[in-house]
Amino acid sequence: MELLDAQAAGLYGEMLALKEDLHRHPEIGFQERRTTALLREKLDALGLRLVDLGMDTGVAAVLEGERPGKTAALRADIDAIAETEEQSHAVRSEIAGLMHGCGHDFHTACLYGAAKLLAARRETLSGRVVFLFQPAEEETQGAQALLDSGIWEKTGGKPDFIFGLHNRPELPTGQVAVLDGPIMAGKINFRVTLRGKPGHGGSPHKCVDPVVAGAALVDGVQTIVSRSTDPQDALVCAVYSLHTDAPDFFVPASLTMTGSIRYLRDAALQRAAERLDVLAAGIAAAYGCQAETELLPQVPVTRNAPSLAEIARRAASATVGVGNTVSPPPDMGSEDFAIYGTEIPAFFYWLGSGFPGRENAPWHSPKFSTDDAALPLGAALLARSALLALECL
């Protein structure tokens, strides 16, 4: 593996060209058709076996080593977000209202680089590597769609382990975050419908206004974290939208609010969900309304498997050095990489992508960008993780 980093550095220009191509042509979840076609072409040129997913988007390719062994999987996400990019960027989206504002173009280029590094080692490779270029991570639906497509059967059997990474603008280029246990939050959405009695705004005494109950419930939801959750538990519980069924300036018959609960411990989620239901029913009753609460599960907590922790730390340390292998707190964002971890041992890295010495915009900001000097590090990290795991586990 001594040559791996130098070879990854030699791929910088090719990875950058791919990343910038994808950046100029972003596509949202389950519509990544151009991205899919481009990746299939490039992976086919590496001599990998392309898999028919039976889906319009997403790519899976298999590298068969010349020696027997276990199966590793490596994953990147390929979709963009609905956002208008900062126009000052030198390389920017050419598609109105869409941008790679979370760095999935960066992840895709890293995984392509890893595929090229590993394909060059086919003769000495013990086992197999499955490369997953997953659609629709932003909707947290793509990983499950791949599993539902029968991906493991189509690639030759369930892998023994899987690795993935996500850029992290808060970390400077040259650092890798390795966390034991939770790294990103689980997420469950909720929808609360409050039903009242519509009528004329000039006769409020003849109406039951669900907007008033809704305003009280928005305030009440804040107490789920501040008064019903252990202060040492990480939890986010918030309302994000309010909708009514009436035209402007009239008292509606109903109001619907939506929001999310993000958590690191299942017990904190259970407590929050129970409190949400009690608050909705109680506040609705106090204002003469009825409440209906729906919980809409999205993804579980992204938990790094203990069985892969030492391999991951070795891979990161060999790639960026022991001093640049860090362990910041988990993030309360969510990732559908967590879905793979419910089936096989999984490990997820954060790769520093921040420009050193300056403030870096966060994910989903119109100003978001990545320091692409980190691309070779991402390719080397993924390739080294697979090689170490295949050799040692």
N, C-alpha and C positions, 0 to 999 in steps of 0.2 A: 504493500500500500504506500510505499515511500514516494512513488511518483504521482500519486493521486492528486495532490494539491497543485502540483505544477501542471498536470494535464487539465485540471479544472480551470486553472488560470488561462491556459491556452484556448479554452472554449469561450472565453468572455465575449469576444466579438460576435460569435454566432448566437449565443444566448441573448445578448443585448439586442441584436437585430430581431430575433423572435419576439422578445418582450415588447419592443417598440412597435412592431407590426400589430401585435395583439392590442396594445394600448391605443393605437389609432382606430382600431375597429372593434370596440367593445360590444358584447352581446349579453343580454340578460338571461336569467335561468331558463333552461329548456329551449332556448332559441339560439344556442351557440353553434350554429350550423357552419359558418365560415371557419370558426376556430377548430371545430371537429375535423373538417376536411383537411385543413392545413396540418394538424397534428398527425392524422392518419398517413398523410403523404411523407412526413418527416420520419415517423417511426417505422414505416415500411422500408424506407431507405436504409435504416439501421439493421435490417434483417430480422426484425422482431415479428412474432406471430400476432396479427391483429385479430381481435375477437369481435364477433357479431353480437352486439348487445341487444339487438332488437329495439333500439331506441333511436330517436332522431339525432340526439346529441350525446356527447361523452365518448371517450376512447379508452379501451383497455388493450394492452399489449403484453405479451409474455416473452421473456428471455429464458431460454433453456440452456443451462450450463452443461458442459461436457462431462461433468462428474455428478454422481447422485448426491442428493442432500435434501434439505428442507426447502420450504417455499417462503420467500419474503414478499411483502407487498409494499409499494410506495405510492403515495397519493398526493395529488395537487387538485385544486379547484380551478375552474376555467371561466366562471361567469362574472359579469360586471354588475354595477348598480345603476339605478335611475337617479342621476345627479348631473348637473352641468359643471364641467371642469373649469377651473381657473384658467383664464385665457392667456396668462403670462407664461404658462409652461411651454418650454421649447418643443417638446413632443406631447401632443394632446389629442384628445378624442376628435374624430371626424364625424361622429354620429351625434346628432343633436339630442341632448337630454340624457345621454348615457356616458359613463366613464368607468374606468377601472380604478375606483376609489377605495378599494380594499386590498389591492396588490395581488389579485389572482393571476394577472398577467406575469407578475414577478415569480409567483409560485410555479406556474406552468413552465417558465423558462428554466427554473432551477431543476425541476423534475426531468425536463428534456435533457439537460446537461448531465444529470445522473444516469439517465438511460444510455447516453452516448459513452459515458465512462465505463459503465458496466458491460455494455455490448462489446467493448474492446477487450474485455476480460473473459469472454465466453469460454475459451479453451481451458482456463484454470478455475472457472466458477463451479462451485459445488452446490447444486440445487437449482432453484428457479427464482426469478423475480417477476412479479406482476406489477405493471405500471398502470395506475388508475388516474385518468384525467377526468375528474368528476364534474358534471353540470350542477347548477342550481344549489350551490351551498348557501347563497344569501337567503333563499326561501327555506333553508334547512330541510329540503326535500330530496336533494340529489343522491345522498348516500343511501337512503332507503330505497330510492328508485333503482340504483345499481343492484342492491341486494335482491330486490323483487324481480329483477331481470334474470336472476340465476347466475350472477357473475362468477361465483366460486366454481360452480359446476362447469361453466363455459371456459374457465381458465385452467381447469385441471384439478380442482380440489381446493378446499378452504386453506388459505395460507396459515403458516404457523405464527406469524406476527406481521404487524403493519406499522410503518412510520410515516409521519407527515410533518409539515412545518407551516408556520405563518410568519410573515414579516411582522416586525414590531418597531414602529417609528420612535417609540420612547427609548429604545435601546440603540446605541450608536453601532454603525457598521463595524464588525470585528468582534461582536459579542453574540453568544448563544445562551438562551435561557433553558435550563434543564430543571424541571420541577418534579418532585415525587408526589404522586397522588393527583388531586384536582389541579387543573391548569386553567380551565374555562368553565363558566357556569352552565348549569342546566337551565332550561327555559320552558315555561308553560304560559300560554296566553289565556286571557279570560275575556268573556263578554258578559256584561250585566245589562239586562233590559228592565227598565222601570216603566210600568204602565199606570197612567193616570186617567184623567177625563178631559177631553179637549173642549175648547170653547173660545169665547170672545175675550180679548185682553181687557176690555172695559168692564167685564163682569167676572173678576177673579174669584168671587165667592161662589160662582156656579161651576167652577172648574176644579180639577185636581192637577196641579202643574208638576209634571215629572222633572222639569228643569230645576226647580228648587230642590227637590230630593236629590237630583244628580249632583248639584253643587255641594250639598252637604256630604254626599258619599265620596266625592273627590277628596274633600278634607279628611273624611274618616279613614280612607285608605292609607293616608300618611301615618296613621297611628299603628298600622300593622308592623312597620319596621321600628318606629320609635317607642312603642309601648307594649308590643306583643312578641318581640323577638329578642333573644339573648344578644346583648351588645357585642359579644364576641363572634356572633354568627354573621357571615356576609350574606346580605339579602337585599334585593331591589324589588319593590312592589309599587307600580306606578300606573296611572291612567294616561293614555296617549291620545285618545280621540273621543269625541262626543257627537252623536248624530240624533236628529229628531225626524219624525215623519210628517211634519207640518211645514208649510211655506213660512217665510220670514214674517215676524210680527204677529203670529198667532200662537195660542197655547196648544202644544202638541198632545197627542194621545199617548205617545211613548217616547222614551229616550233610550238610546243604546250607547254604552261606553265600552271601550276596549282598552286593554292594557296587558302587562306582562308581569310575571313573577320570575326572578332569576335567583338562583340559589346554588350553594356548594354542598349543603347537607340535606338529605331527604327529609329529616325531621323538621328542618326549618320550612321547607316547602309545605309539608302537611299542615303545620301550624298556621302558616299564612293563608292557605286555601280555606281552612276552617274559619278563620277570622273574617275573610272576605265574604263568605256566605252569610255569616251571622250579621256583619255590618250591613250588607245589602238588604237583608230581610228586615232588620230592625229599623234602619233609617227610612226605608220605603214605607213601613207601617206607620212610623211617626208622622209622615207627611201625607198619609192617606193613599199611598200607592202600593202596588204589588211588584215584587222583584223576582227575576229569574236569572240565576247565575250559571254560566257554562264555563267549564275548564277545557282548554284545547291544548293537549300536550304537544310539544315541539321536539326538543332533544334533551337527553339526559346530560349530566355533568360529564365533561371531558376529563377522564381520569387516566393518568399515565400508569401503565401496568408495572408493579414492583419487579416483575421478572425481567423487564427490559431496562430498568433504571441504570444499572451498572454499564450495560452496553452503550446506552445513550450518553452517559457521562464520559465514557472513554472516547466515543466518536466525536463529541463536542470538543473535548480537551485536545484531541489530536488535530482537530481542524482549526481551532482558534486559540488554543493554549488554555492551561488550567486557570490562569488569572482572568481570562475573558469568558469563562464558563460561569454563569451567574444564576441565581435563584430568586427572582423577584416574587412578590405575592401573586396569587391567581388573579385573572381578569374576570369581570362580571359579564363580558360579552359571551356569546354562545357559538358553538361550532358543531356542524353535523358530522365531523370526524368522530365525535363521540359514539355515533351509531356503530361504527366498526368495532369499537371497544366492547360492545355488548356481545360480540361473537368471538373475537380473537384478541390476544394480547396486543395492545396498541400503545404507541408513544408519540407525543406531539411536542415539537420544539417551537420556541419563538426564535427567529433569526433577526438580529439587529439590522435595521434598514434605515436608521436615522442618520442624517448628515451630521457629522461631529461638529460641535461648537455652535450650533444654531437651534432655534426652536423648530420642531417638526410637527406638521399638521397631523392630527389623528386620523384613524380609519374613517371613511365616509365623509370626510370634509372635501369641499370643492378644491381645496389647496393641497390635498394629499399627494405625496410623491414618494418614491423610494430612491435610496442611494444605490444605484445599480452596481456599484463596486462590490456589493455583497453577493451578487449572483454566483460567482465561482465558489464562494463559501457554502451557499445553499446546495449547489450541485455536489460538492465534495462531502458535505454532511450527510445527505441522503444516501449517496453511494456507499460511504464508509459505514453507515448504520446497517445497511443491508449486508455488506460483506462481513462485518464483525458478528452480526447475529447469525448468519449462515455458518460461520466458522466455529462459534463458541456455544451455541445453544443446542 
